Amino acid sequence: MEIKQIDGAVLRSMFETGAKNLELNKKTVDELNVFPVPDGDTGTNMAMTFSNSIRELDKLEKNDLHAVAKTVSSGALIGARGNSGVILSQILRGVAAATKGKQTLDVAGAAAAICAARDTAYKAVMKPTEGTILTVIREMGEFAEAHQSEYEDVLAFLSDVLEQGKDTLLRTPDMLPVLKEAGVVDSGGQGLIFICEGAVKGLAGEDLGREVKLTLADRERFVDDSHMKPEDLTFGYCTEFIVKHAHGADADDLRDYLSTIGDCVLVIQDEDVIKVHVHTDHPGKAFEKGLSLGSLTRMKVDNMREMLGVPDEEETETDPPAEHLPYGFVAVSPGEGLTRIFKDLGVTRVIAGGQTMNPSTEDFMSEIDRIDADHIFLFPNNGNIIMAASQAEAISDKAVHVIPTKTIPQCVTAMLNFDPDGGWEANVESMTAVLDGVKTGEVTYAVRDTSIGGMAIAKGDIMGISDGDIQTTGRDVNAVTAELLAGMIEPDSELISIYYGADQPESAAEALVAQLEEAYPDCDIEVSEGAQPLYYYIVSVE
């Protein structure tokens, strides 16, 4: 079959099949995480980013080529999650720019779109790393640029561009030693290949080979609320999510908690997966409770009042008018205890999220819109969230400033260094400057056997991680934490901060503090409940 041109309807089909193929394979992408930590989420982030684009297509009345591409780009821009999602949004932005003023794409037009995608993605990253998704899109663009004159058939051309991408992906371990040692290809690059593979099959009219299995734990909509009437409504938001890796979780306890914040509660557990449906006025609290049990996916919140046409004056609860502030603060928090700490420090709005649940650009925009302030500071608190926050900074019409915090302790220190009498520029400079002085460590468990940095790690091992590297492993949480801190503490260290997680009892944290007080009598030691999932402890040394 020969195809000479791609019009808007065909492009839409290609986007839809690309998104579907990624959705089918997102778990495979998640499992390519180099570190064996329980929070691989590249595939999930890319799938959620792209699915937001596809939902936006439902609003289109006409499949104009540029309108389709622009809609997909805009949906990804606002829905971008994690660094991989932000880069994907920039790839789609480049495609959209290349379709402007065109009704169809021939081989030359398709090549121009691929090259624009490459260029836009590279411009979005300050320090591009080879051996990643960027390398895959770059070499696909180089192939398209060099060989476009050899083709008239768009399908044959894109099929060969895809093969170039697959070849590049297989070579990513040779470009990044950490990939080679872990025995994996780049996860973002693999996600891109799944998208492109689905798009090419969509162009060819091929079946993807298997359908998405809508099981009890995976259906897009778990409960049909269409029968509800306005008079049935007590709580405003239909909230749904899936808890994965919920080993040993008590579904009855979760059900009891949700019943205190809402109604229409349905909690079904299938081994280590729990599917949740609740009507509540506080979706964030439901998400945070879920995070205390495992990692979250398929998070979905619908405004029931809008769905049922309830006028605003009939709403049971509305946000009071925002007080005008000179400065506002938005921080990402993975646990209820950390949220309380941030509020005590003066943080204006908190976004529930972190590892396994990276907030989107839209999540940041939503909180920015709720703050009436001359200047608003964003604290991502995770290296994989900084790009989404920066994207919100770029598209907001307010004075927004990202403080590039990669950890919770960095945010705490930055807030403590905020000077309410200083100007915004001085505060950006001072809060950013103190970040490098905060040493952060994290203690979690390995989800698979692997070898990193010459260190053999077995599934179930407790790992102490600092500065992005696994420093120590063992089988006892407190012993690993103490060994991790021993490598972080220097003669001039003055403060050790400990935030214990949802899976670590307070008594264990107190025992750790007693051990550290004896070992480091000259250091002040502070311990707080963080209630973060997956990580037994988050620690810092200053």
Buried (B, 14 or more C-beta within 10 A) or exposed (E): EEBEBBBBEBBBBBBBBBBBBBBBBBBBBBBBBBBBBBBBBBBBBBBBBBBBBBEBBEEBEEBBBBBBBBBBBBBBBBBBBBBBBBBBBBBBBBBBBBBEEBEBBBBBBBBBBBBBBBBBBBEBBEEBEEBBBBBBBBBBBBBBBEBBEEBEBBBBBBBBBBEBBBEBBEBBBEBBEBBBBBEBBBBBBBBBBBBBBBBBBBBBEEEBEEEEEEEEBBBEEBBEBEEBEEEEBEBBBBBBBBBBBBEEBEBEEBBEBBEEBBEBBEBBBEEBBBBBBBBBBBBBBBBBBBBBBBBBBBBBBBEBBEEBEBEEEEBEEEEEEBEEBEBBBBBBBBBBBBBBBBBEBEBBBBBBBBBBBBBBBBBBBBBBEEBBBEBBBBBBBBBBBBBBBBBBBEEBEBBBBBBBBBBBBBBBBBBEBBEEEBEBEEBBEBBBEBBEEBBBBBBBBBBBEBEBEEBEBEEEBBBBBBEEEBBBBBEEBBBBBBBBBBBBBEEEBEBBBBBBBBBBEEEBBEEBBEBBEEEBEEBEBEBBBBBBBBBBBBBBBB
